[in-house]
Amino acid sequence: GRAGELVVVLPDGVRSDVSAHIDGPGQIDLPDHSSGGFDTDLDGVYGSGPSTVTLDTRLSAGHIDVRSAR
């Protein structure tokens, strides 16, 4: 997306491989860490299960908030 807020709720019972990137100003919040500023990247793997969901989230500016379902 260009600018805005992106909220992702991770599913239970599934391994989630998350990559988050904001090109310009913004904040990224993952279940276990956060970072903000300009040109920010964070990655993490959350949950467990027989399947894996891969999430590649990108914004030009704004807020990416990745939450666990619990």
mmCIF file as Biopython writes it, N, C-alpha, C and O atoms, coordinates in Angstrom:
data_model
#
loop_
_atom_site.group_PDB
_atom_site.id
_atom_site.type_symbol
_atom_site.label_atom_id
_atom_site.label_alt_id
_atom_site.label_comp_id
_atom_site.label_asym_id
_atom_site.label_entity_id
_atom_site.label_seq_id
_atom_site.pdbx_PDB_ins_code
_atom_site.Cartn_x
_atom_site.Cartn_y
_atom_site.Cartn_z
_atom_site.occupancy
_atom_site.B_iso_or_equiv
_atom_site.auth_seq_id
_atom_site.auth_asym_id
_atom_site.pdbx_PDB_model_num
ATOM 1   N N  . GLY A ? 1  ? 0.813  -1.180  0.000  1.0 0.0 1  A 1 
ATOM 2   C CA . GLY A ? 1  ? 0.000  0.000   0.000  1.0 0.0 1  A 1 
ATOM 3   C C  . GLY A ? 1  ? 0.862  1.250   0.000  1.0 0.0 1  A 1 
ATOM 4   O O  . GLY A ? 1  ? 2.080  1.195   0.167  1.0 0.0 1  A 1 
ATOM 5   N N  . ARG A ? 2  ? 0.216  2.336   -0.185 1.0 0.0 2  A 1 
ATOM 6   C CA . ARG A ? 2  ? 0.933  3.620   -0.196 1.0 0.0 2  A 1 
ATOM 7   C C  . ARG A ? 2  ? 1.077  4.174   1.208  1.0 0.0 2  A 1 
ATOM 8   O O  . ARG A ? 2  ? 2.171  4.145   1.771  1.0 0.0 2  A 1 
ATOM 9   N N  . ALA A ? 3  ? 0.010  4.673   1.777  1.0 0.0 3  A 1 
ATOM 10  C CA . ALA A ? 3  ? 0.073  5.243   3.126  1.0 0.0 3  A 1 
ATOM 11  C C  . ALA A ? 3  ? -1.154 4.794   3.901  1.0 0.0 3  A 1 
ATOM 12  O O  . ALA A ? 3  ? -2.238 4.645   3.337  1.0 0.0 3  A 1 
ATOM 13  N N  . GLY A ? 4  ? -0.977 4.582   5.191  1.0 0.0 4  A 1 
ATOM 14  C CA . GLY A ? 4  ? -2.104 4.193   6.005  1.0 0.0 4  A 1 
ATOM 15  C C  . GLY A ? 4  ? -1.703 3.264   7.121  1.0 0.0 4  A 1 
ATOM 16  O O  . GLY A ? 4  ? -0.536 3.190   7.506  1.0 0.0 4  A 1 
ATOM 17  N N  . GLU A ? 5  ? -2.702 2.548   7.640  1.0 0.0 5  A 1 
ATOM 18  C CA . GLU A ? 5  ? -2.468 1.589   8.714  1.0 0.0 5  A 1 
ATOM 19  C C  . GLU A ? 5  ? -2.894 0.212   8.236  1.0 0.0 5  A 1 
ATOM 20  O O  . GLU A ? 5  ? -3.991 0.028   7.709  1.0 0.0 5  A 1 
ATOM 21  N N  . LEU A ? 6  ? -2.005 -0.746  8.430  1.0 0.0 6  A 1 
ATOM 22  C CA . LEU A ? 6  ? -2.256 -2.126  8.051  1.0 0.0 6  A 1 
ATOM 23  C C  . LEU A ? 6  ? -2.214 -2.965  9.322  1.0 0.0 6  A 1 
ATOM 24  O O  . LEU A ? 6  ? -1.193 -3.010  10.007 1.0 0.0 6  A 1 
ATOM 25  N N  . VAL A ? 7  ? -3.331 -3.635  9.638  1.0 0.0 7  A 1 
ATOM 26  C CA . VAL A ? 7  ? -3.407 -4.486  10.822 1.0 0.0 7  A 1 
ATOM 27  C C  . VAL A ? 7  ? -3.608 -5.922  10.358 1.0 0.0 7  A 1 
ATOM 28  O O  . VAL A ? 7  ? -4.523 -6.216  9.589  1.0 0.0 7  A 1 
ATOM 29  N N  . VAL A ? 8  ? -2.732 -6.824  10.840 1.0 0.0 8  A 1 
ATOM 30  C CA . VAL A ? 8  ? -2.810 -8.243  10.499 1.0 0.0 8  A 1 
ATOM 31  C C  . VAL A ? 8  ? -2.938 -9.029  11.797 1.0 0.0 8  A 1 
ATOM 32  O O  . VAL A ? 8  ? -2.144 -8.837  12.718 1.0 0.0 8  A 1 
ATOM 33  N N  . VAL A ? 9  ? -3.931 -9.913  11.877 1.0 0.0 9  A 1 
ATOM 34  C CA . VAL A ? 9  ? -4.094 -10.798 13.028 1.0 0.0 9  A 1 
ATOM 35  C C  . VAL A ? 9  ? -3.667 -12.193 12.583 1.0 0.0 9  A 1 
ATOM 36  O O  . VAL A ? 9  ? -4.272 -12.779 11.685 1.0 0.0 9  A 1 
ATOM 37  N N  . LEU A ? 10 ? -2.621 -12.718 13.219 1.0 0.0 10 A 1 
ATOM 38  C CA . LEU A ? 10 ? -2.079 -14.018 12.837 1.0 0.0 10 A 1 
ATOM 39  C C  . LEU A ? 10 ? -3.014 -15.144 13.267 1.0 0.0 10 A 1 
ATOM 40  O O  . LEU A ? 10 ? -3.558 -15.097 14.370 1.0 0.0 10 A 1 
ATOM 41  N N  . PRO A ? 11 ? -3.211 -16.153 12.422 1.0 0.0 11 A 1 
ATOM 42  C CA . PRO A ? 11 ? -4.113 -17.256 12.763 1.0 0.0 11 A 1 
ATOM 43  C C  . PRO A ? 11 ? -3.495 -18.196 13.796 1.0 0.0 11 A 1 
ATOM 44  O O  . PRO A ? 11 ? -2.277 -18.371 13.837 1.0 0.0 11 A 1 
ATOM 45  N N  . ASP A ? 12 ? -4.336 -18.794 14.623 1.0 0.0 12 A 1 
ATOM 46  C CA . ASP A ? 12 ? -3.903 -19.826 15.571 1.0 0.0 12 A 1 
ATOM 47  C C  . ASP A ? 12 ? -3.633 -21.124 14.822 1.0 0.0 12 A 1 
ATOM 48  O O  . ASP A ? 12 ? -4.253 -21.387 13.792 1.0 0.0 12 A 1 
ATOM 49  N N  . GLY A ? 13 ? -2.714 -21.932 15.330 1.0 0.0 13 A 1 
ATOM 50  C CA . GLY A ? 13 ? -2.474 -23.255 14.776 1.0 0.0 13 A 1 
ATOM 51  C C  . GLY A ? 13 ? -1.739 -23.268 13.458 1.0 0.0 13 A 1 
ATOM 52  O O  . GLY A ? 13 ? -1.714 -24.291 12.773 1.0 0.0 13 A 1 
ATOM 53  N N  . VAL A ? 14 ? -1.133 -22.136 13.087 1.0 0.0 14 A 1 
ATOM 54  C CA . VAL A ? 14 ? -0.402 -22.023 11.831 1.0 0.0 14 A 1 
ATOM 55  C C  . VAL A ? 14 ? 0.904  -21.293 12.112 1.0 0.0 14 A 1 
ATOM 56  O O  . VAL A ? 14 ? 0.926  -20.329 12.878 1.0 0.0 14 A 1 
ATOM 57  N N  . ARG A ? 15 ? 1.979  -21.740 11.503 1.0 0.0 15 A 1 
ATOM 58  C CA . ARG A ? 15 ? 3.252  -21.026 11.587 1.0 0.0 15 A 1 
ATOM 59  C C  . ARG A ? 15 ? 3.173  -19.844 10.625 1.0 0.0 15 A 1 
ATOM 60  O O  . ARG A ? 15 ? 2.812  -20.014 9.460  1.0 0.0 15 A 1 
ATOM 61  N N  . SER A ? 16 ? 3.510  -18.646 11.109 1.0 0.0 16 A 1 
ATOM 62  C CA . SER A ? 16 ? 3.442  -17.439 10.291 1.0 0.0 16 A 1 
ATOM 63  C C  . SER A ? 16 ? 4.831  -16.844 10.128 1.0 0.0 16 A 1 
ATOM 64  O O  . SER A ? 16 ? 5.484  -16.492 11.111 1.0 0.0 16 A 1 
ATOM 65  N N  . ASP A ? 17 ? 5.280  -16.735 8.882  1.0 0.0 17 A 1 
ATOM 66  C CA . ASP A ? 17 ? 6.564  -16.136 8.542  1.0 0.0 17 A 1 
ATOM 67  C C  . ASP A ? 17 ? 6.275  -14.720 8.048  1.0 0.0 17 A 1 
ATOM 68  O O  . ASP A ? 17 ? 5.735  -14.538 6.957  1.0 0.0 17 A 1 
ATOM 69  N N  . VAL A ? 18 ? 6.636  -13.713 8.855  1.0 0.0 18 A 1 
ATOM 70  C CA . VAL A ? 18 ? 6.228  -12.332 8.607  1.0 0.0 18 A 1 
ATOM 71  C C  . VAL A ? 18 ? 7.424  -11.482 8.195  1.0 0.0 18 A 1 
ATOM 72  O O  . VAL A ? 18 ? 8.482  -11.533 8.823  1.0 0.0 18 A 1 
ATOM 73  N N  . SER A ? 19 ? 7.243  -10.699 7.134  1.0 0.0 19 A 1 
ATOM 74  C CA . SER A ? 19 ? 8.205  -9.698  6.699  1.0 0.0 19 A 1 
ATOM 75  C C  . SER A ? 19 ? 7.447  -8.378  6.575  1.0 0.0 19 A 1 
ATOM 76  O O  . SER A ? 19 ? 6.420  -8.311  5.900  1.0 0.0 19 A 1 
ATOM 77  N N  . ALA A ? 20 ? 7.953  -7.329  7.226  1.0 0.0 20 A 1 
ATOM 78  C CA . ALA A ? 20 ? 7.288  -6.024  7.184  1.0 0.0 20 A 1 
ATOM 79  C C  . ALA A ? 20 ? 8.300  -4.952  6.769  1.0 0.0 20 A 1 
ATOM 80  O O  . ALA A ? 20 ? 9.428  -4.933  7.261  1.0 0.0 20 A 1 
ATOM 81  N N  . HIS A ? 21 ? 7.889  -4.060  5.859  1.0 0.0 21 A 1 
ATOM 82  C CA . HIS A ? 21 ? 8.775  -2.998  5.378  1.0 0.0 21 A 1 
ATOM 83  C C  . HIS A ? 21 ? 7.981  -1.718  5.152  1.0 0.0 21 A 1 
ATOM 84  O O  . HIS A ? 21 ? 6.896  -1.740  4.572  1.0 0.0 21 A 1 
ATOM 85  N N  . ILE A ? 22 ? 8.535  -0.604  5.619  1.0 0.0 22 A 1 
ATOM 86  C CA . ILE A ? 22 ? 7.983  0.718   5.330  1.0 0.0 22 A 1 
ATOM 87  C C  . ILE A ? 22 ? 9.101  1.542   4.696  1.0 0.0 22 A 1 
ATOM 88  O O  . ILE A ? 22 ? 10.159 1.728   5.297  1.0 0.0 22 A 1 
ATOM 89  N N  . ASP A ? 23 ? 8.860  2.039   3.472  1.0 0.0 23 A 1 
ATOM 90  C CA . ASP A ? 23 ? 9.870  2.805   2.732  1.0 0.0 23 A 1 
ATOM 91  C C  . ASP A ? 23 ? 10.179 4.147   3.384  1.0 0.0 23 A 1 
ATOM 92  O O  . ASP A ? 23 ? 11.344 4.522   3.512  1.0 0.0 23 A 1 
ATOM 93  N N  . GLY A ? 24 ? 9.157  4.862   3.790  1.0 0.0 24 A 1 
ATOM 94  C CA . GLY A ? 24 ? 9.321  6.205   4.345  1.0 0.0 24 A 1 
ATOM 95  C C  . GLY A ? 24 ? 9.101  6.218   5.844  1.0 0.0 24 A 1 
ATOM 96  O O  . GLY A ? 24 ? 9.496  5.283   6.540  1.0 0.0 24 A 1 
ATOM 97  N N  . PRO A ? 25 ? 8.470  7.275   6.348  1.0 0.0 25 A 1 
ATOM 98  C CA . PRO A ? 25 ? 8.239  7.371   7.792  1.0 0.0 25 A 1 
ATOM 99  C C  . PRO A ? 25 ? 7.163  6.397   8.257  1.0 0.0 25 A 1 
ATOM 100 O O  . PRO A ? 25 ? 6.152  6.200   7.583  1.0 0.0 25 A 1 
ATOM 101 N N  . GLY A ? 26 ? 7.400  5.785   9.432  1.0 0.0 26 A 1 
ATOM 102 C CA . GLY A ? 26 ? 6.378  4.891   9.951  1.0 0.0 26 A 1 
ATOM 103 C C  . GLY A ? 26 ? 6.844  4.076   11.132 1.0 0.0 26 A 1 
ATOM 104 O O  . GLY A ? 26 ? 7.948  4.249   11.649 1.0 0.0 26 A 1 
ATOM 105 N N  . GLN A ? 27 ? 5.955  3.169   11.545 1.0 0.0 27 A 1 
ATOM 106 C CA . GLN A ? 27 ? 6.164  2.321   12.716 1.0 0.0 27 A 1 
ATOM 107 C C  . GLN A ? 27 ? 5.733  0.905   12.367 1.0 0.0 27 A 1 
ATOM 108 O O  . GLN A ? 27 ? 4.689  0.703   11.747 1.0 0.0 27 A 1 
ATOM 109 N N  . ILE A ? 28 ? 6.543  -0.079  12.768 1.0 0.0 28 A 1 
ATOM 110 C CA . ILE A ? 28 ? 6.189  -1.483  12.620 1.0 0.0 28 A 1 
ATOM 111 C C  . ILE A ? 28 ? 6.123  -2.099  14.006 1.0 0.0 28 A 1 
ATOM 112 O O  . ILE A ? 28 ? 7.064  -1.976  14.791 1.0 0.0 28 A 1 
ATOM 113 N N  . ASP A ? 29 ? 5.008  -2.765  14.311 1.0 0.0 29 A 1 
ATOM 114 C CA . ASP A ? 29 ? 4.837  -3.474  15.575 1.0 0.0 29 A 1 
ATOM 115 C C  . ASP A ? 29 ? 4.572  -4.946  15.281 1.0 0.0 29 A 1 
ATOM 116 O O  . ASP A ? 29 ? 3.555  -5.292  14.680 1.0 0.0 29 A 1 
ATOM 117 N N  . LEU A ? 30 ? 5.495  -5.812  15.709 1.0 0.0 30 A 1 
ATOM 118 C CA . LEU A ? 30 ? 5.326  -7.249  15.623 1.0 0.0 30 A 1 
ATOM 119 C C  . LEU A ? 30 ? 5.054  -7.774  17.030 1.0 0.0 30 A 1 
ATOM 120 O O  . LEU A ? 30 ? 5.263  -7.042  17.998 1.0 0.0 30 A 1 
ATOM 121 N N  . PRO A ? 31 ? 4.596  -9.015  17.174 1.0 0.0 31 A 1 
ATOM 122 C CA . PRO A ? 31 ? 4.270  -9.512  18.517 1.0 0.0 31 A 1 
ATOM 123 C C  . PRO A ? 31 ? 5.413  -9.439  19.525 1.0 0.0 31 A 1 
ATOM 124 O O  . PRO A ? 31 ? 5.166  -9.309  20.723 1.0 0.0 31 A 1 
ATOM 125 N N  . ASP A ? 32 ? 6.665  -9.522  19.059 1.0 0.0 32 A 1 
ATOM 126 C CA . ASP A ? 32 ? 7.782  -9.536  20.007 1.0 0.0 32 A 1 
ATOM 127 C C  . ASP A ? 32 ? 8.742  -8.354  19.910 1.0 0.0 32 A 1 
ATOM 128 O O  . ASP A ? 32 ? 9.659  -8.255  20.725 1.0 0.0 32 A 1 
ATOM 129 N N  . HIS A ? 33 ? 8.563  -7.458  18.946 1.0 0.0 33 A 1 
ATOM 130 C CA . HIS A ? 33 ? 9.403  -6.267  18.878 1.0 0.0 33 A 1 
ATOM 131 C C  . HIS A ? 33 ? 8.800  -5.217  17.947 1.0 0.0 33 A 1 
ATOM 132 O O  . HIS A ? 33 ? 7.914  -5.501  17.140 1.0 0.0 33 A 1 
ATOM 133 N N  . SER A ? 34 ? 9.316  -3.988  18.088 1.0 0.0 34 A 1 
ATOM 134 C CA . SER A ? 34 ? 8.821  -2.844  17.322 1.0 0.0 34 A 1 
ATOM 135 C C  . SER A ? 34 ? 9.993  -2.020  16.824 1.0 0.0 34 A 1 
ATOM 136 O O  . SER A ? 34 ? 11.097 -2.084  17.366 1.0 0.0 34 A 1 
ATOM 137 N N  . SER A ? 35 ? 9.731  -1.239  15.775 1.0 0.0 35 A 1 
ATOM 138 C CA . SER A ? 35 ? 10.735 -0.318  15.268 1.0 0.0 35 A 1 
ATOM 139 C C  . SER A ? 35 ? 10.027 0.790   14.503 1.0 0.0 35 A 1 
ATOM 140 O O  . SER A ? 35 ? 8.968  0.574   13.913 1.0 0.0 35 A 1 
ATOM 141 N N  . GLY A ? 36 ? 10.620 1.972   14.519 1.0 0.0 36 A 1 
ATOM 142 C CA . GLY A ? 36 ? 10.044 3.095   13.798 1.0 0.0 36 A 1 
ATOM 143 C C  . GLY A ? 36 ? 11.128 3.976   13.223 1.0 0.0 36 A 1 
ATOM 144 O O  . GLY A ? 36 ? 12.305 3.832   13.551 1.0 0.0 36 A 1 
ATOM 145 N N  . GLY A ? 37 ? 10.715 4.896   12.356 1.0 0.0 37 A 1 
ATOM 146 C CA . GLY A ? 37 ? 11.647 5.814   11.715 1.0 0.0 37 A 1 
ATOM 147 C C  . GLY A ? 37 ? 11.416 5.826   10.224 1.0 0.0 37 A 1 
ATOM 148 O O  . GLY A ? 37 ? 10.277 5.745   9.763  1.0 0.0 37 A 1 
ATOM 149 N N  . PHE A ? 38 ? 12.508 5.929   9.456  1.0 0.0 38 A 1 
ATOM 150 C CA . PHE A ? 38 ? 12.455 5.922   7.998  1.0 0.0 38 A 1 
ATOM 151 C C  . PHE A ? 38 ? 13.103 4.640   7.480  1.0 0.0 38 A 1 
ATOM 152 O O  . PHE A ? 38 ? 14.111 4.187   8.022  1.0 0.0 38 A 1 
ATOM 153 N N  . ASP A ? 39 ? 12.523 4.057   6.433  1.0 0.0 39 A 1 
ATOM 154 C CA . ASP A ? 39 ? 13.048 2.862   5.784  1.0 0.0 39 A 1 
ATOM 155 C C  . ASP A ? 39 ? 13.268 1.743   6.807  1.0 0.0 39 A 1 
ATOM 156 O O  . ASP A ? 39 ? 14.398 1.329   7.065  1.0 0.0 39 A 1 
ATOM 157 N N  . THR A ? 40 ? 12.171 1.270   7.376  1.0 0.0 40 A 1 
ATOM 158 C CA . THR A ? 40 ? 12.196 0.299   8.470  1.0 0.0 40 A 1 
ATOM 159 C C  . THR A ? 40 ? 11.827 -1.099  7.973  1.0 0.0 40 A 1 
ATOM 160 O O  . THR A ? 40 ? 10.892 -1.265  7.189  1.0 0.0 40 A 1 
ATOM 161 N N  . ASP A ? 41 ? 12.575 -2.100  8.440  1.0 0.0 41 A 1 
ATOM 162 C CA . ASP A ? 41 ? 12.317 -3.508  8.127  1.0 0.0 41 A 1 
ATOM 163 C C  . ASP A ? 41 ? 12.303 -4.317  9.416  1.0 0.0 41 A 1 
ATOM 164 O O  . ASP A ? 41 ? 13.143 -4.107  10.290 1.0 0.0 41 A 1 
ATOM 165 N N  . LEU A ? 42 ? 11.352 -5.241  9.539  1.0 0.0 42 A 1 
ATOM 166 C CA . LEU A ? 42 ? 11.340 -6.218  10.627 1.0 0.0 42 A 1 
ATOM 167 C C  . LEU A ? 42 ? 10.852 -7.546  10.072 1.0 0.0 42 A 1 
ATOM 168 O O  . LEU A ? 42 ? 10.026 -7.582  9.160  1.0 0.0 42 A 1 
ATOM 169 N N  . ASP A ? 43 ? 11.364 -8.632  10.624 1.0 0.0 43 A 1 
ATOM 170 C CA . ASP A ? 43 ? 10.959 -9.974  10.237 1.0 0.0 43 A 1 
ATOM 171 C C  . ASP A ? 43 ? 10.784 -10.815 11.490 1.0 0.0 43 A 1 
ATOM 172 O O  . ASP A ? 43 ? 11.402 -10.542 12.519 1.0 0.0 43 A 1 
ATOM 173 N N  . GLY A ? 44 ? 9.942  -11.835 11.403 1.0 0.0 44 A 1 
ATOM 174 C CA . GLY A ? 44 ? 9.776  -12.757 12.515 1.0 0.0 44 A 1 
ATOM 175 C C  . GLY A ? 44 ? 8.964  -13.965 12.111 1.0 0.0 44 A 1 
ATOM 176 O O  . GLY A ? 44 ? 8.237  -13.948 11.118 1.0 0.0 44 A 1 
ATOM 177 N N  . VAL A ? 45 ? 9.102  -15.020 12.905 1.0 0.0 45 A 1 
ATOM 178 C CA . VAL A ? 45 ? 8.321  -16.242 12.709 1.0 0.0 45 A 1 
ATOM 179 C C  . VAL A ? 45 ? 7.560  -16.485 13.997 1.0 0.0 45 A 1 
ATOM 180 O O  . VAL A ? 45 ? 8.138  -16.462 15.083 1.0 0.0 45 A 1 
ATOM 181 N N  . TYR A ? 46 ? 6.243  -16.720 13.873 1.0 0.0 46 A 1 
ATOM 182 C CA . TYR A ? 46 ? 5.356  -16.818 15.031 1.0 0.0 46 A 1 
ATOM 183 C C  . TYR A ? 46 ? 4.453  -18.034 14.904 1.0 0.0 46 A 1 
ATOM 184 O O  . TYR A ? 46 ? 4.056  -18.423 13.806 1.0 0.0 46 A 1 
ATOM 185 N N  . GLY A ? 47 ? 4.139  -18.625 16.045 1.0 0.0 47 A 1 
ATOM 186 C CA . GLY A ? 47 ? 3.213  -19.746 16.089 1.0 0.0 47 A 1 
ATOM 187 C C  . GLY A ? 47 ? 3.845  -21.038 15.614 1.0 0.0 47 A 1 
ATOM 188 O O  . GLY A ? 47 ? 5.019  -21.092 15.247 1.0 0.0 47 A 1 
ATOM 189 N N  . SER A ? 48 ? 3.027  -22.072 15.633 1.0 0.0 48 A 1 
ATOM 190 C CA . SER A ? 48 ? 3.470  -23.377 15.154 1.0 0.0 48 A 1 
ATOM 191 C C  . SER A ? 48 ? 2.271  -24.127 14.617 1.0 0.0 48 A 1 
ATOM 192 O O  . SER A ? 48 ? 1.128  -23.845 14.976 1.0 0.0 48 A 1 
ATOM 193 N N  . GLY A ? 49 ? 2.546  -25.071 13.765 1.0 0.0 49 A 1 
ATOM 194 C CA . GLY A ? 49 ? 1.485  -25.867 13.177 1.0 0.0 49 A 1 
ATOM 195 C C  . GLY A ? 49 ? 1.981  -26.575 11.938 1.0 0.0 49 A 1 
ATOM 196 O O  . GLY A ? 49 ? 3.129  -26.391 11.534 1.0 0.0 49 A 1 
ATOM 197 N N  . PRO A ? 50 ? 1.132  -27.381 11.331 1.0 0.0 50 A 1 
ATOM 198 C CA . PRO A ? 50 ? 1.535  -28.173 10.176 1.0 0.0 50 A 1 
ATOM 199 C C  . PRO A ? 50 ? 1.690  -27.361 8.886  1.0 0.0 50 A 1 
ATOM 200 O O  . PRO A ? 50 ? 2.294  -27.835 7.924  1.0 0.0 50 A 1 
ATOM 201 N N  . SER A ? 51 ? 1.151  -26.150 8.863  1.0 0.0 51 A 1 
ATOM 202 C CA . SER A ? 51 ? 1.206  -25.311 7.670  1.0 0.0 51 A 1 
ATOM 203 C C  . SER A ? 51 ? 1.906  -23.997 7.987  1.0 0.0 51 A 1 
ATOM 204 O O  . SER A ? 51 ? 1.965  -23.577 9.142  1.0 0.0 51 A 1 
ATOM 205 N N  . THR A ? 52 ? 2.435  -23.352 6.949  1.0 0.0 52 A 1 
ATOM 206 C CA . THR A ? 52 ? 3.087  -22.054 7.107  1.0 0.0 52 A 1 
ATOM 207 C C  . THR A ? 52 ? 2.405  -21.034 6.205  1.0 0.0 52 A 1 
ATOM 208 O O  . THR A ? 52 ? 2.166  -21.289 5.024  1.0 0.0 52 A 1 
ATOM 209 N N  . VAL A ? 53 ? 2.095  -19.875 6.779  1.0 0.0 53 A 1 
ATOM 210 C CA . VAL A ? 53 ? 1.582  -18.734 6.029  1.0 0.0 53 A 1 
ATOM 211 C C  . VAL A ? 53 ? 2.724  -17.735 5.911  1.0 0.0 53 A 1 
ATOM 212 O O  . VAL A ? 53 ? 3.344  -17.391 6.918  1.0 0.0 53 A 1 
ATOM 213 N N  . THR A ? 54 ? 3.013  -17.264 4.705  1.0 0.0 54 A 1 
ATOM 214 C CA . THR A ? 54 ? 4.051  -16.267 4.495  1.0 0.0 54 A 1 
ATOM 215 C C  . THR A ? 54 ? 3.385  -14.921 4.214  1.0 0.0 54 A 1 
ATOM 216 O O  . THR A ? 54 ? 2.585  -14.796 3.286  1.0 0.0 54 A 1 
ATOM 217 N N  . LEU A ? 55 ? 3.723  -13.915 5.025  1.0 0.0 55 A 1 
ATOM 218 C CA . LEU A ? 55 ? 3.149  -12.582 4.877  1.0 0.0 55 A 1 
ATOM 219 C C  . LEU A ? 55 ? 4.253  -11.593 4.545  1.0 0.0 55 A 1 
ATOM 220 O O  . LEU A ? 55 ? 5.223  -11.473 5.292  1.0 0.0 55 A 1 
ATOM 221 N N  . ASP A ? 56 ? 4.115  -10.883 3.431  1.0 0.0 56 A 1 
ATOM 222 C CA . ASP A ? 56 ? 5.058  -9.852  3.024  1.0 0.0 56 A 1 
ATOM 223 C C  . ASP A ? 56 ? 4.272  -8.542  2.980  1.0 0.0 56 A 1 
ATOM 224 O O  . ASP A ? 56 ? 3.539  -8.281  2.026  1.0 0.0 56 A 1 
ATOM 225 N N  . THR A ? 57 ? 4.432  -7.723  4.022  1.0 0.0 57 A 1 
ATOM 226 C CA . THR A ? 57 ? 3.670  -6.479  4.120  1.0 0.0 57 A 1 
ATOM 227 C C  . THR A ? 57 ? 4.580  -5.304  3.796  1.0 0.0 57 A 1 
ATOM 228 O O  . THR A ? 57 ? 5.729  -5.255  4.235  1.0 0.0 57 A 1 
ATOM 229 N N  . ARG A ? 58 ? 4.049  -4.348  3.015  1.0 0.0 58 A 1 
ATOM 230 C CA . ARG A ? 58 ? 4.836  -3.177  2.599  1.0 0.0 58 A 1 
ATOM 231 C C  . ARG A ? 58 ? 3.934  -1.951  2.529  1.0 0.0 58 A 1 
ATOM 232 O O  . ARG A ? 58 ? 2.808  -2.009  2.034  1.0 0.0 58 A 1 
ATOM 233 N N  . LEU A ? 59 ? 4.459  -0.845  3.036  1.0 0.0 59 A 1 
ATOM 234 C CA . LEU A ? 59 ? 3.802  0.453   2.913  1.0 0.0 59 A 1 
ATOM 235 C C  . LEU A ? 59 ? 4.845  1.487   2.507  1.0 0.0 59 A 1 
ATOM 236 O O  . LEU A ? 59 ? 6.036  1.312   2.765  1.0 0.0 59 A 1 
ATOM 237 N N  . SER A ? 60 ? 4.395  2.560   1.872  1.0 0.0 60 A 1 
ATOM 238 C CA . SER A ? 60 ? 5.280  3.695   1.608  1.0 0.0 60 A 1 
ATOM 239 C C  . SER A ? 60 ? 5.451  4.528   2.865  1.0 0.0 60 A 1 
ATOM 240 O O  . SER A ? 60 ? 6.544  5.020   3.145  1.0 0.0 60 A 1 
ATOM 241 N N  . ALA A ? 61 ? 4.367  4.689   3.628  1.0 0.0 61 A 1 
ATOM 242 C CA . ALA A ? 61 ? 4.398  5.435   4.894  1.0 0.0 61 A 1 
ATOM 243 C C  . ALA A ? 61 ? 3.222  4.968   5.741  1.0 0.0 61 A 1 
ATOM 244 O O  . ALA A ? 61 ? 2.164  4.627   5.213  1.0 0.0 61 A 1 
ATOM 245 N N  . GLY A ? 62 ? 3.415  4.955   7.073  1.0 0.0 62 A 1 
ATOM 246 C CA . GLY A ? 62 ? 2.298  4.600   7.942  1.0 0.0 62 A 1 
ATOM 247 C C  . GLY A ? 62 ? 2.673  3.646   9.056  1.0 0.0 62 A 1 
ATOM 248 O O  . GLY A ? 62 ? 3.755  3.733   9.637  1.0 0.0 62 A 1 
ATOM 249 N N  . HIS A ? 63 ? 1.744  2.720   9.348  1.0 0.0 63 A 1 
ATOM 250 C CA . HIS A ? 63 ? 1.881  1.828   10.498 1.0 0.0 63 A 1 
ATOM 251 C C  . HIS A ? 63 ? 1.477  0.418   10.092 1.0 0.0 63 A 1 
ATOM 252 O O  . HIS A ? 63 ? 0.392  0.200   9.553  1.0 0.0 63 A 1 
ATOM 253 N N  . ILE A ? 64 ? 2.377  -0.547  10.362 1.0 0.0 64 A 1 
ATOM 254 C CA . ILE A ? 64 ? 2.071  -1.963  10.180 1.0 0.0 64 A 1 
ATOM 255 C C  . ILE A ? 64 ? 2.009  -2.581  11.570 1.0 0.0 64 A 1 
ATOM 256 O O  . ILE A ? 64 ? 2.980  -2.529  12.325 1.0 0.0 64 A 1 
ATOM 257 N N  . ASP A ? 65 ? 0.864  -3.163  11.903 1.0 0.0 65 A 1 
ATOM 258 C CA . ASP A ? 65 ? 0.641  -3.759  13.225 1.0 0.0 65 A 1 
ATOM 259 C C  . ASP A ? 65 ? 0.277  -5.228  13.031 1.0 0.0 65 A 1 
ATOM 260 O O  . ASP A ? 65 ? -0.813 -5.543  12.553 1.0 0.0 65 A 1 
ATOM 261 N N  . VAL A ? 66 ? 1.193  -6.127  13.403 1.0 0.0 66 A 1 
ATOM 262 C CA . VAL A ? 66 ? 0.967  -7.567  13.282 1.0 0.0 66 A 1 
ATOM 263 C C  . VAL A ? 66 ? 0.733  -8.106  14.698 1.0 0.0 66 A 1 
ATOM 264 O O  . VAL A ? 66 ? 1.590  -7.956  15.569 1.0 0.0 66 A 1 
ATOM 265 N N  . ARG A ? 67 ? -0.431 -8.735  14.925 1.0 0.0 67 A 1 
ATOM 266 C CA . ARG A ? 67 ? -0.847 -9.194  16.260 1.0 0.0 67 A 1 
ATOM 267 C C  . ARG A ? 67 ? -1.104 -10.684 16.245 1.0 0.0 67 A 1 
ATOM 268 O O  . ARG A ? 67 ? -1.527 -11.250 15.237 1.0 0.0 67 A 1 
ATOM 269 N N  . SER A ? 68 ? -0.842 -11.313 17.383 1.0 0.0 68 A 1 
ATOM 270 C CA . SER A ? 68 ? -1.241 -12.717 17.493 1.0 0.0 68 A 1 
ATOM 271 C C  . SER A ? 68 ? -2.733 -12.740 17.858 1.0 0.0 68 A 1 
ATOM 272 O O  . SER A ? 68 ? -3.253 -11.775 18.418 1.0 0.0 68 A 1 
ATOM 273 N N  . ALA A ? 69 ? -3.411 -13.838 17.538 1.0 0.0 69 A 1 
ATOM 274 C CA . ALA A ? 69 ? -4.839 -13.937 17.770 1.0 0.0 69 A 1 
ATOM 275 C C  . ALA A ? 69 ? -5.184 -14.013 19.248 1.0 0.0 69 A 1 
ATOM 276 O O  . ALA A ? 69 ? -6.335 -13.769 19.613 1.0 0.0 69 A 1 
ATOM 277 N N  . ARG A ? 70 ? -4.242 -14.338 20.100 1.0 0.0 70 A 1 
ATOM 278 C CA . ARG A ? 70 ? -4.504 -14.467 21.536 1.0 0.0 70 A 1 
ATOM 279 C C  . ARG A ? 70 ? -4.241 -13.205 22.269 1.0 0.0 70 A 1 
ATOM 280 O O  . ARG A ? 70 ? -4.415 -13.151 23.487 1.0 0.0 70 A 1 
#
